[in-house]
Amino acid sequence: MPLLVIIILLILAWFLYKLIYYRSNSFIELKNKIEKYTKDCNDLNDHIYELKRTHIGIDQLDYGKASYQDASNYNYKRPELKKQVFAPNICNCSRSVCDSARKQPFKYVCKYFNIKSTEENLEQFENMLNNFEAAENGKNLLVNEKNNIINGISSEIPFLIKTFDKKNLEKKLGFEPIDLSTIYFPKYIFKYTSSGGNAATQCDVVFNLDNLNRFVVYLSELVKFKKSAAGQRALMTSKLRKSILERDGYTCQKCGASQKNEPNLLLEVDHIIPISKGGITSVENLQTLCWRCNRSKGSKLDF
């Protein structure tokens, strides 16, 4: 029998094997058995997605709209010119600005992307840092929890399925895909392209957790220099967040859930009196909540 025919038959046999298994009563019973845990994982996954959607809420300057035509007789346009993109997070600038942004990224991000040194903006960046750190921590905890659930039923899953069809198995069990990427971190881009398109440089300032911590401190110094009340309060940095979690014994202050009993429990640091209602970032106004309680607080006004 030709090798090609054998391969085709094997593929068809594998396809039919999976089709029969995923429609079997044993698999349906297994899926129902862990339905509660699957739902809990998916709810946490949705919550992490919401945390990653944190927006700093700072509008870019509106410079208006214009049409532009190049009627030049010179045919010297290079490919780099065609790559130029105009977007709120991209600054098409001179070479000197691009080089200076590399040396002093925070200063130039504030200057060219209209981020004012105000207490309001400082709070927004602190909130972004707090949410992003919870999201990054939550992703790892979620992966661990999902793996624990699947490992718990591993003996009831056929060897071929759990070995060669793992991703599809997770999908069939009802687990939503977990996005482990960090592309949601805000990125500010300075781009220089010469008039002829022969030279091009680019400086990317990515606000990952490290840069967000640094930027919060940088912005707070500018705010304090202006004698704002923010100079008298604490900064919501990773260091402060960790100290609150340690102070509260890694235990939710509302429901009592603890990482001691639930190693993969996502805990968050919350303002007892919300910033929107006059609360400030201070040790006394911060508490540890599990993600479920923090999520329910966000949907209730009388928490």
C-alpha angles and dihedrals in degrees: 000000000000116000092237092057091050091051092049091049091050091051091049091047091051091048092050092045092055092043092053094044097050090049094047124111091237092060094044090052090048091051092049090048093062097031093113092052092045091053091049090053092048092049090053089047090054091048091052089050090055091049090054091052091066108139122202089222095222113137118220117236113274107228094175130238131289140173120230132193128184108214094173118141091215116101100203103118112137131205091258090065091056089054094061111124127192114208137139092260096046125082114194100204147152122288092251092054091048091050093046090050088057090055098040106021099165094049093051095042089056093045101045100033097046098245104158122206096245132137089242093057091045090055091048092053091046089053090049091052092048092050096043092050090050089048094051092047090045093054092059093044091049093052090050092049093049091049091049091053093049092044088052091062096032093111090059095053121084114253095238093051098049092042103043104020103042099134093046090046091057090049093048090049088057102255114147115226115266116227107219095174125112097212089118091074107109113255126199115197130200112195131186123189122174118238091255094041094240095120132039135171131180135194118196119198108194117192098216121156094279094048092044090055090050093045093051089055091044093050092045091057090054091048092048090049087060088054093245121168086245087079088070097053136071124264120241096232130148088262093056092043091054092048092054092050090050093046091053093046092244087289129132108248092212108044101015095238110156138193086231089070097027109036092185095049113130111226124193136192113239137187108242090207105034119239087238089061097048100277120142135208102266134134090248093053096049128086140171116250130175114241092255094055093042090050092050091047090056090057096047130068096195098053 
